[in-house]
Amino acid sequence: MEPECDKLILESLNKNYIDMDEYPVTTELQDRCVNMIARLFNAPHKDGENAIGVGTVGSSEAIMLAGLAFKKKWQNRRNAEGKPFDKPNIVTGANVQVCWEKFGRYFEVELKAVKLREDYNVMDPHKAVEMVDENTICVCAILGSTYNGEFEDVKLLNDLLLSKNRETGWDTAIHVDAASGGFVAPFIYPELVWDFRLPLVRSINVSGHKYGLVYAGIGWQIWRSKQDLPEELVFHINYLGADQPTFTLNFSRGASHIIAQYYQLIRLGFQD
């Protein structure tokens, strides 16, 4: 990173992001990063409306949070319908990063993986939608495959899943794992429709320490709207001062990487 940013990181090594009253500027910078990234991903927010998202220690934590939000929404819906909610699953390609397997094992969600073919090294949207059932909490599409960097066809997946939802009455949605491609596609392939422009894309994660050009580890989890993050997953604490909403797996974490991400976004981004 540039020496000016290195200096900012060194000067903020002793700052704990979670103490929002002691270091309110860090909270403001995180919120600005969330808003900028949400706009980059075409989140449908009105002018002046804050985006829904959070900084994480990387895409692995972001994916855990996204998965928990999908699982809780699915459980709430099934419970309200008087249906069992003890066997959730996620449909992915076999090319997903290991953090998806961790999520499934840690939080008791079955991973239904679409097998790859010799001539097709990413998830086939047709086969993915065929594997969706009433217990599917979401389908994961990858923007930047772990194997070869290839983008999966999120638009086709969205269109096929919309059709299946209409036929079944389900509300199965999409998470886009944009750890590798989220900071590439908007700049290199702006015409590619993969993000919140698609109605079934409800959440997106991206790694700041990949093409966000920050030292490890920083990641971001962005939700389409407030309705996609169940309120019961958000904790409100006040023992550090004022009311502080938090939805992370960690509590304390350094502020330096958030500051570094903000530096890179205003240094290298573009104005919309």
LOLUM-758324 format. One record per residue: residue in three letters; y, z, x of N, C-alpha, C, CB in turn. Coordinates in steps of 0.05 Angstrom, whole numbers, padded with zeros to 5 digits, always signed. Atoms other than C-alpha are relative to their C-alpha. Glycine has a CB too. Layout:
BEGIN
ALAYZXYZXYZXYZX
...
This chain:
BEGIN
MET-00024+00000+00017+00000+00000+00000+00025+00000+00018+00000+00024-00019
GLU-00025+00001-00015+00072-00007+00021+00008+00027+00011+00023-00012-00017
PRO-00007-00026-00012+00100+00048+00066+00016+00017-00019+00015-00004+00026
GLU-00015-00016+00019+00149+00069+00012-00017+00014-00020+00020-00019-00014
CYS+00019-00013+00020+00091+00082-00036-00016+00021+00014-00018-00022-00012
ASP+00014-00020-00015+00052+00118+00018+00017+00026+00002-00007-00010+00028
LYS-00018-00023-00002+00112+00164+00026+00001+00015-00026+00028-00009+00008
LEU+00001-00013+00026+00114+00177-00049-00025+00016-00004+00004-00020-00022
ILE+00026-00014+00004+00040+00195-00049-00001+00026+00017-00023-00019+00009
LEU+00000-00024-00017+00048+00243+00009+00018+00022-00011+00009-00007+00029
GLU-00019-00019+00010+00108+00276-00023-00010+00013-00026+00027-00013-00005
SER+00009-00011+00026+00070+00288-00088-00029+00011+00001+00001-00022-00022
LEU+00027-00009-00002+00003+00311-00061-00004+00028-00011-00009+00000+00029
ASN+00002-00027+00010+00018+00382-00082+00007+00003-00030+00019+00018+00015
LYS-00007+00000+00028+00035+00363-00154-00026-00002-00017+00020-00023-00007
ASN+00023+00001+00019-00017+00378-00209+00009-00013-00026-00011+00029-00005
TYR-00009+00014+00024-00010+00328-00265-00002+00017-00025-00017-00026-00003
ILE+00005-00014+00026-00038+00375-00318+00022+00020-00007-00027+00014+00001
ASP-00022-00019+00006+00021+00423-00311+00024-00016-00008+00006+00018+00025
MET-00021+00018+00010+00066+00381-00355+00027+00013-00002-00009-00011-00027
ASP-00026-00014+00001+00120+00434-00361+00012+00003+00028-00004+00028-00013
GLU-00010-00003-00028+00125+00444-00286+00008-00026+00012-00021+00013+00017
TYR-00006+00027-00011+00124+00370-00271+00002-00021-00022-00023-00009+00020
PRO-00002+00018+00023+00149+00334-00333+00004-00029+00007+00023+00009-00018
VAL-00005+00028-00008+00169+00271-00295-00027-00014+00003+00017-00001+00025
THR+00026+00012-00003+00096+00259-00278-00012-00008-00027-00020+00019+00014
THR+00009+00006+00027+00078+00261-00352+00015-00025-00010+00004+00024-00019
GLU-00016+00023+00008+00135+00212-00366-00010-00025+00014+00030+00005+00006
LEU+00010+00023-00015+00109+00165-00312-00027-00009-00010-00001+00006+00030
GLN+00025+00008+00011+00039+00167-00340+00004-00014-00027-00019+00024-00004
ASP-00005+00012+00026+00065+00152-00410+00012-00029+00003+00018+00017-00017
ARG-00011+00027-00005+00105+00093-00382-00022-00019+00009+00023+00002+00021
CYS+00022+00017-00009+00043+00066-00347-00017-00008-00024-00017+00015+00021
VAL+00016+00006+00024+00003+00072-00412+00013-00021-00017-00006+00025-00016
ASN-00015+00019+00017+00057+00035-00450+00001-00028+00012+00028+00010-00005
MET-00001+00026-00014+00063-00020-00398-00027-00014-00001+00010+00003+00029
ILE+00027+00012+00000-00012-00031-00394-00008-00009-00028-00021+00020+00011
ALA+00006+00008+00028-00018-00031-00470+00014-00025-00008+00008+00023-00019
ARG-00014+00025+00006+00035-00084-00475-00013-00024+00015+00030+00002+00008
LEU+00014+00021-00016+00000-00123-00420-00025-00010-00014-00007+00010+00028
PHE+00024+00006+00015-00062-00121-00464+00005-00007-00029-00020+00023+00002
ASN-00008+00010+00027-00023-00142-00526-00008+00020-00023-00013-00026-00006
ALA+00005-00020+00021-00033-00076-00564+00021-00004-00022+00002+00029+00011
PRO-00018+00006+00022-00002-00084-00634+00018+00024-00007-00016-00007-00025
HIS-00019-00022+00005+00053-00031-00627+00027-00011-00006+00000+00018+00024
LYS-00028+00007+00007+00122-00035-00657+00018+00009+00023+00008+00012-00027
ASP-00020-00008-00020+00184-00030-00613+00006+00030-00003+00025-00017-00003
GLY-00006-00028+00001+00195+00042-00594-00023+00018-00006+00022+00005-00019
GLU+00024-00015+00006+00125+00063-00613-00016+00004+00025-00016-00014-00022
ASN+00015-00005-00024+00085+00096-00558-00029-00009-00004+00000+00030+00006
ALA+00028+00008+00000+00017+00068-00540-00018+00024+00002-00006-00020+00023
ILE+00020-00021-00001-00046+00110-00544-00018-00005+00024-00017+00002-00027
GLY+00016+00004-00024-00079+00119-00477+00003+00024+00019+00007-00025+00014
VAL+00000-00022-00019-00091+00164-00417-00008-00010+00028-00020+00022-00010
GLY+00008+00005-00027-00096+00162-00342-00025+00016+00006+00022+00007+00020
THR+00026-00013-00007-00164+00179-00312-00004-00002+00030-00024-00013-00015
VAL+00005+00001-00028-00195+00187-00244-00014-00027+00008-00018+00023+00009
GLY+00012+00026-00005-00225+00117-00251-00011-00011-00026-00022+00002+00021
SER+00011+00012+00024-00259+00070-00300-00024+00015-00011-00007-00029+00005
SER+00023-00015+00010-00321+00114-00303+00009+00021-00020-00015+00013+00023
GLU-00010-00020+00019-00282+00171-00336+00011-00014-00024+00021+00018+00013
ALA-00011+00014+00022-00245+00121-00379-00022-00009-00020+00017-00024+00009
ILE+00022+00010+00016-00311+00092-00404-00013+00023-00015-00020-00014+00017
MET+00011-00024+00014-00337+00162-00420+00017+00007-00024-00002+00024+00020
LEU-00019-00007+00022-00275+00176-00462-00002-00020-00022+00028+00002+00011
ALA+00002+00021+00021-00279+00109-00498-00026+00003-00016+00001-00028+00013
GLY+00026-00003+00014-00353+00120-00513+00000+00024-00018-00022+00002+00020
LEU-00001-00024+00017-00340+00190-00540+00016-00006-00025+00012+00023+00016
ALA-00016+00006+00023-00286+00163-00586-00016-00017-00020+00026-00015+00008
PHE+00016+00016+00017-00332+00109-00613-00022+00016-00014-00012-00024+00015
LYS+00022-00017+00011-00389+00159-00622+00010+00018-00022-00013+00016+00022
LYS-00011-00018+00020-00346+00209-00659+00008-00015-00026+00024+00016+00011
LYS-00008+00015+00024-00317+00156-00706-00025-00008-00016+00017-00025+00008
TRP+00025+00009+00013-00387+00130-00721-00013+00024-00014-00019-00012+00020
GLN+00012-00024+00012-00413+00201-00733+00015+00009-00025-00001+00023+00020
ASN-00016-00008+00024-00356+00217-00780-00004-00018-00023+00030+00000+00008
ARG+00004+00019+00021-00366+00154-00819-00027+00003-00013+00004-00029+00010
ARG+00027-00003+00010-00441+00163-00825-00003+00026-00016-00021+00000+00023
ASN+00001-00026+00014-00433+00236-00845+00013-00001-00027+00014+00022+00017
ALA-00014+00003+00026-00383+00218-00899-00016-00016-00020+00028-00014+00004
GLU+00017+00017+00017-00433+00167-00926-00026+00014-00007-00005-00026+00013
GLY+00025-00014+00005-00489+00219-00926-00024-00012+00014-00005+00001-00030
LYS+00021+00013-00015-00529+00180-00875-00004+00014+00027+00008-00030+00005
PRO+00006-00013-00026-00563+00205-00811+00017-00011+00022-00030-00003+00007
PHE-00018+00009-00022-00521+00203-00748-00010+00011+00027+00029+00009-00004
ASP+00012-00012-00023-00570+00226-00695-00011-00020+00020-00022+00019-00008
LYS+00012+00020-00018-00590+00160-00663+00020-00022+00006-00025-00012-00012
PRO-00020+00020-00007-00527+00124-00638-00009-00018+00022+00027+00013+00007
ASN+00005+00018-00022-00532+00063-00594+00024-00017+00006-00024-00019-00006
ILE-00021+00019-00009-00487+00016-00554-00015-00025+00009+00018+00012+00023
VAL+00011+00025-00010-00502-00057-00543+00017-00010+00023+00000-00022-00023
THR-00013+00009-00024-00486-00082-00473-00016-00023+00012+00004+00023+00020
GLY+00016+00018-00016-00508-00135-00424-00014+00016+00021+00018-00022+00013
ALA+00015-00014-00021-00559-00116-00371+00017+00001+00026-00026-00014+00005
ASN-00017+00001-00023-00503-00129-00321+00022+00021+00001+00013-00027+00003
VAL-00020-00020+00001-00462-00068-00339-00001+00018+00025-00002+00017-00025
GLN-00001-00019-00023-00439-00019-00285-00015+00026-00008+00029+00006+00007
VAL+00018-00023+00005-00481+00044-00277+00014+00022-00017-00008+00012+00026
CYS-00014-00021+00016-00427+00087-00311-00008-00001-00029+00030-00001+00004
TRP+00008+00003+00028-00450+00059-00378-00027+00014-00004-00002-00029-00008
GLU+00026-00014+00001-00521+00085-00363+00005+00030+00001-00018-00010+00022
LYS-00007-00029-00002-00490+00152-00344+00009+00010-00027+00021+00005+00021
PHE-00010-00008+00026-00453+00154-00410-00023+00004-00020+00020-00020-00011
GLY+00022-00001+00018-00516+00139-00449-00018+00025+00004-00017-00024+00002
ARG+00017-00022-00006-00556+00192-00413+00014+00027-00005-00010-00001+00028
TYR-00014-00026+00002-00503+00247-00411+00006+00007-00029+00025-00001+00016
PHE-00009-00006+00027-00481+00239-00484-00020-00010-00021+00027-00014-00004
GLU+00022+00006+00018-00547+00218-00515+00006-00023-00019-00007+00025-00017
VAL-00004+00025+00014-00531+00147-00535-00018-00021+00012+00030-00009+00001
GLU+00019+00020-00010-00584+00093-00530+00016-00025+00009-00020-00008-00021
LEU-00012+00025-00009-00563+00032-00489-00020-00023-00006+00007+00001+00031
LYS+00016+00024+00007-00590-00033-00518+00011-00023+00017+00000-00006-00031
ALA-00011+00020-00019-00583-00083-00461-00011-00028-00006-00008+00008+00028
VAL+00007+00028+00002-00582-00158-00471-00009-00010+00027+00024-00017-00011
LYS+00011+00010-00026-00626-00189-00417+00015-00025+00008-00030-00006-00003
LEU-00013+00024-00011-00594-00240-00371-00021-00022+00004+00014+00007+00026
ARG+00018+00023-00006-00622-00309-00359+00007-00012+00027+00003-00022-00023
GLU-00005+00012-00026-00628-00349-00296+00025-00017+00000-00024-00016+00009
ASP-00023+00018+00002-00575-00397-00320+00024+00012-00014-00008-00025-00015
TYR-00022-00013+00015-00531-00345-00355+00000+00029+00009-00005-00002-00031
ASN+00000-00025-00013-00512-00284-00315+00017+00022-00012+00008-00003+00029
VAL-00015-00020+00015-00471-00247-00367-00012+00003-00028+00031-00008-00002
MET+00011-00005+00027-00483-00220-00437+00004-00024-00018+00013+00025-00012
ASP-00002+00021+00020-00498-00273-00489+00010+00012-00026-00028-00014-00003
PRO-00010-00012+00024-00454-00257-00549-00018-00003-00024+00027-00013-00007
HIS+00018+00004+00022-00504-00287-00598-00022+00020+00000-00012-00029+00001
LYS+00022-00020-00002-00561-00243-00573+00010+00028-00003-00014-00003+00027
ALA-00012-00027+00003-00514-00183-00570+00003+00007-00029+00027+00002+00015
VAL-00005-00005+00028-00495-00189-00643-00027+00003-00015+00017-00022-00013
GLU+00026-00003+00012-00568-00198-00662-00011+00028+00003-00020-00020+00012
MET+00011-00027-00005-00583-00130-00631+00016+00022-00013+00000+00005+00030
VAL-00016-00020+00014-00528-00094-00670-00014+00009-00025+00028-00012-00007
ASP+00011-00011+00025-00554-00048-00725+00019+00021-00010-00028+00011+00005
GLU-00018-00020+00013-00525+00007-00769+00006+00024+00018-00013+00009-00026
ASN-00004-00022-00019-00530+00056-00711+00016-00007+00024-00026+00012+00008
THR-00015+00009-00023-00489+00015-00663+00029+00010-00002+00000-00031+00002
ILE-00027-00011+00000-00425+00051-00645+00021-00020+00010+00002+00026+00016
CYS-00018+00022-00009-00395-00009-00608-00017-00019+00017+00023+00012+00017
VAL+00011+00019-00019-00411-00070-00567+00019-00001+00024-00003-00029-00013
CYS-00016+00000-00024-00387-00070-00495+00000-00028+00012-00010+00020+00021
ALA-00003+00026-00014-00360-00135-00465+00013+00006+00027+00016-00020-00017
ILE-00010-00005-00027-00344-00140-00391+00019-00023+00008-00023+00002+00020
LEU-00019+00019-00011-00283-00174-00363+00000+00003+00030+00030+00004-00012
GLY+00004-00003-00029-00306-00182-00292-00027+00013+00006+00022+00016+00013
SER+00027-00011-00003-00382-00174-00286-00005+00013+00027-00020-00022-00005
THR+00007-00014-00024-00409-00126-00235-00015-00019+00019-00018+00024-00006
TYR+00016+00018-00017-00455-00182-00210+00016-00021+00014-00021-00013-00017
ASN-00014+00023-00011-00408-00240-00200+00029-00003-00007-00015-00025-00008
GLY-00028+00002+00007-00340-00225-00228+00006-00016-00025+00016-00010+00022
GLU-00004+00018+00023-00350-00271-00288+00010+00015-00025-00026-00015-00007
PHE-00010-00011+00025-00313-00258-00353-00019-00007-00023+00029-00010-00007
GLU+00016+00005+00023-00355-00250-00415+00018-00011-00023-00015+00025-00010
ASP-00015+00014+00021-00335-00289-00478+00006+00021-00022-00016-00024-00011
VAL-00007-00021+00019-00300-00233-00517+00008-00012-00027+00023+00017+00011
LYS-00008+00013+00025-00270-00281-00568-00024-00008-00017+00019-00024+00005
LEU+00024+00007+00015-00337-00309-00588-00014+00024-00010-00019-00017+00018
LEU+00013-00025+00009-00366-00239-00591+00015+00011-00024+00000+00021+00022
ASN-00017-00010+00022-00308-00218-00637-00006-00017-00025+00030-00002+00007
ASP+00003+00017+00023-00318-00278-00683-00028+00004-00013+00003-00029+00007
LEU+00028-00004+00010-00394-00268-00689-00003+00028-00013-00020-00003+00023
LEU+00002-00027+00010-00386-00193-00700+00016+00003-00026+00010+00020+00021
LEU-00015+00000+00026-00333-00204-00754-00018-00010-00023+00025-00017+00002
SER+00018+00011+00020-00383-00247-00791-00022+00019-00008-00012-00027+00010
LYS+00022-00019+00006-00438-00196-00785+00010+00024-00015-00014+00009+00026
ASN-00012-00022+00015-00392-00140-00808+00004-00007-00029+00026+00009+00013
ARG-00005+00009+00028-00374-00180-00870-00027+00000-00015+00013-00028+00000
GLU+00026+00003+00013-00448-00192-00885-00012+00028-00006-00019-00016+00017
THR+00014-00026+00001-00470-00119-00874+00017+00022-00011-00010+00007+00026
GLY-00017-00022+00007-00409-00078-00892+00005+00020+00022-00010+00014-00024
TRP-00004-00018-00022-00410-00046-00824+00028-00003+00012-00022-00004+00022
ASP-00027+00002-00013-00349-00034-00780-00004+00002+00030+00019+00022-00010
THR+00006+00000-00029-00378-00047-00711+00022-00014+00016-00028-00014+00006
ALA-00023+00010-00015-00323-00057-00660-00008-00005+00029+00023+00021-00001
ILE+00004+00009-00028-00315-00078-00587+00016+00018+00019+00007-00030+00004
HIS-00014-00011-00023-00298-00042-00523-00001-00020+00022-00012+00028+00009
VAL+00000+00018-00023-00276-00085-00465+00002+00016+00026+00024-00020-00002
ASP+00000-00012-00027-00294-00059-00396+00014-00020+00018-00029+00007+00010
ALA-00017+00018-00016-00237-00092-00358+00006+00013+00027+00026-00007-00015
ALA-00005-00014-00025-00245-00050-00296+00009-00019+00022-00026+00015+00009
SER-00006+00019-00021-00243-00111-00251+00020-00021-00009-00025-00014+00009
GLY-00016+00022+00009-00209-00163-00294+00026+00006-00015-00016-00017-00017
GLY-00023-00007+00017-00156-00125-00333+00027-00005+00013-00002+00028-00008
PHE-00025+00006-00014-00103-00133-00279+00000-00028+00012+00005+00021+00021
VAL+00001+00028-00010-00124-00205-00264+00006-00020-00023-00028-00006+00012
ALA-00002+00020+00021-00131-00242-00330+00028-00004-00012-00018+00008-00023
PRO-00026+00005+00011-00061-00229-00358+00019-00016+00017+00013+00027-00006
PHE-00017+00015-00019-00029-00259-00296-00010-00027+00007+00004+00017+00025
ILE+00011+00025-00008-00077-00314-00277-00009-00017-00023-00025+00005+00018
TYR+00010+00015+00023-00106-00333-00345+00014+00011-00026-00031+00002-00003
PRO-00014-00012+00023-00052-00313-00396-00008-00012-00027+00030-00003+00003
GLU+00009+00013+00025-00080-00362-00447-00027+00010-00010+00000-00030+00003
LEU+00026-00010+00007-00148-00328-00447+00003+00023-00020-00016+00009+00025
VAL-00001-00020+00021-00157-00287-00511-00024+00018+00003+00002-00013-00028
TRP+00022-00019-00004-00198-00225-00495+00007+00028-00007-00009-00001+00029
ASP-00010-00027+00002-00155-00165-00510+00006+00008-00029+00026+00003+00017
PHE-00006-00010+00027-00122-00131-00570+00010-00021-00019+00021+00022+00002
ARG-00006+00022+00018-00103-00199-00598-00024-00004-00019+00006-00025+00015
LEU+00024+00003+00017-00175-00197-00625-00003+00026-00017-00025-00004+00018
PRO-00001-00024+00018-00181-00150-00685-00021+00020+00005-00002-00009-00028
LEU+00021-00020-00004-00247-00118-00666+00001+00014+00028-00027-00014-00002
VAL-00004-00014-00025-00224-00099-00596+00016+00026-00005+00014-00018+00022
ARG-00013-00025+00007-00209-00025-00606+00008+00016+00025-00019+00016-00017
SER-00008-00015-00024-00206+00000-00534-00006-00016+00024-00014+00028+00001
ILE+00003+00014-00025-00200-00025-00463+00004+00020+00023+00021-00024+00002
ASN-00004-00015-00024-00209+00008-00396+00006-00019+00023-00024+00018+00007
VAL-00007+00017-00023-00181-00017-00330+00002+00019+00024+00027-00015-00004
SER-00001-00016-00024-00185+00008-00258+00027-00005+00015-00023-00007+00018
GLY-00025+00003-00016-00118+00021-00223-00007-00003+00029+00018+00024-00004
HIS+00006+00002-00028-00154+00026-00157-00017-00024+00007-00016+00025+00008
LYS+00011+00026-00007-00183-00044-00161+00024-00019+00003-00021-00011-00021
TYR-00022+00019-00002-00133-00099-00176+00027+00012-00011-00006-00025-00016
GLY-00025-00014+00005-00082-00047-00199+00013+00008+00026-00005+00025-00017
LEU-00010-00002-00028-00074-00041-00123+00009+00028+00008+00023-00019+00003
VAL-00005-00027-00007-00074+00035-00118-00024+00011+00014+00008+00018-00025
TYR+00023-00013-00013-00117+00078-00073-00018+00013-00021+00010+00020+00022
ALA+00018-00014+00018-00179+00107-00106+00007+00030-00002-00030-00003+00009
GLY+00009+00012+00024-00182+00138-00156+00020+00004-00023-00026+00012-00007
ILE-00017+00000+00024-00140+00121-00216-00011-00022-00019+00030-00006+00007
GLY+00009+00018+00021-00162+00088-00281+00017+00005-00025-00030+00002-00006
TRP-00016-00002+00025-00133+00077-00350-00018-00007-00024+00024-00019+00000
GLN+00014+00006+00025-00162+00080-00420+00021-00003-00022-00020+00024-00008
ILE-00020+00006+00021-00122+00047-00476-00014-00005-00026+00017-00025+00009
TRP+00011+00005+00026-00137+00049-00550+00019-00018-00016-00004+00027-00015
ARG-00015+00019+00016-00114-00002-00601+00021+00015-00017-00018-00016-00018
SER-00018-00016+00017-00083+00051-00647-00009+00029+00000+00000-00012-00029
LYS+00006-00029+00002-00081+00125-00661-00026+00005-00016+00023+00015-00013
GLN+00024-00004+00017-00136+00116-00713-00026-00004+00016+00001-00020-00023
ASP+00024+00005-00016-00185+00095-00658-00006+00023+00019+00004-00025+00016
LEU+00005-00024-00016-00180+00162-00623-00002+00024-00019+00022+00005+00023
PRO+00002-00022+00019-00208+00217-00668+00015+00025+00009-00029+00007-00005
GLU-00017-00023-00007-00161+00276-00670-00016+00024+00010+00017+00008-00023
GLU+00015-00024-00008-00217+00327-00661-00009-00002+00029-00025+00002-00018
LEU+00006+00003-00028-00229+00300-00591+00024+00008+00018-00009-00028+00007
VAL-00024-00006-00015-00158+00317-00570+00004+00031+00000+00025-00014-00012
PHE-00005-00028-00002-00147+00388-00545+00030+00006+00003-00016+00012+00024
HIS-00028-00008-00002-00080+00423-00552+00000+00027+00014+00014+00002-00028
ILE-00002-00025-00016-00065+00477-00500+00029+00008+00002-00013-00004+00028
ASN-00027-00009-00002-00004+00520-00492+00003+00022+00021+00010+00011-00026
TYR-00002-00022-00019-00020+00570-00437+00015-00007+00025-00027+00010+00007
LEU-00018+00007-00023+00020+00531-00386+00029-00004-00010-00010-00027+00013
GLY-00027+00003+00011+00080+00530-00432+00000-00012-00028+00018-00018+00018
ALA-00002+00013+00026+00094+00482-00490-00027-00012-00007+00022-00021-00001
ASP+00024+00013+00009+00040+00448-00532-00005-00025+00016+00002-00006-00030
GLN+00007+00023-00017+00003+00397-00489-00026-00012-00011-00003+00008+00030
PRO+00024+00013+00008-00047+00348-00520-00015-00012+00024+00005-00022-00021
THR+00015+00011-00023-00103+00328-00472-00027-00010-00009-00003+00022+00022
PHE+00026+00011+00005-00164+00284-00476-00010-00012+00026+00000-00021-00023
THR+00011+00008-00025-00197+00280-00408-00025+00016+00005+00020+00003+00023
LEU+00023-00016-00008-00262+00302-00376+00008+00021+00021-00022-00018+00011
ASN-00010-00019-00020-00224+00335-00319+00024+00015-00012+00009-00015+00026
PHE-00025-00014+00008-00167+00385-00326+00020-00005+00022-00005+00031-00005
SER-00018+00005-00022-00130+00391-00261-00006-00026+00014-00002+00023+00021
ARG+00002+00024-00017-00117+00327-00222+00027-00005+00013-00010-00024-00017
GLY-00025+00006-00015-00067+00303-00171+00017-00020-00015-00007-00010+00027
ALA-00019+00018+00012-00004+00268-00194+00006-00024+00017+00025+00015-00006
SER-00009+00021-00019+00003+00223-00133-00009-00028-00008-00010+00006+00027
HIS+00009+00026+00007-00040+00166-00159+00013-00012-00025-00030+00000-00005
ILE-00015+00009+00023-00003+00163-00225+00027-00011+00010+00004+00023-00021
ILE-00025+00009-00011+00062+00158-00186-00003-00027+00015+00012+00021+00019
ALA+00005+00025-00014+00032+00104-00142-00005-00023-00019-00025+00003+00019
GLN+00004+00022+00019+00009+00064-00202+00026-00009-00013-00019+00009-00022
TYR-00026+00007+00012+00078+00067-00233+00016-00017+00020+00016+00025-00008
TYR-00014+00015-00021+00107+00043-00167-00009-00029+00000-00004+00013+00028
GLN+00011+00027-00001+00060-00017-00166+00007-00016-00025-00030+00001+00004
LEU-00006+00014+00024+00073-00035-00238+00029-00010-00001-00005+00017-00025
ILE-00028+00010+00001+00149-00038-00231+00006-00017+00024+00019+00025+00000
ARG-00005+00016-00024+00144-00069-00161-00012-00028-00003-00012+00014+00024
LEU+00015+00025+00000+00094-00124-00177-00004-00012-00027-00027+00004+00013
GLY+00004+00010+00027+00093-00132-00252+00021-00020-00009-00001+00023-00020
PHE-00020+00018+00010+00134-00177-00296+00012+00011-00026-00012-00028-00005
GLN-00013-00009+00024+00183-00165-00352-00007-00018-00023+00031+00000+00004
ASP+00007+00016+00024+00163-00186-00422+00024-00003-00018-00024+00013-00015
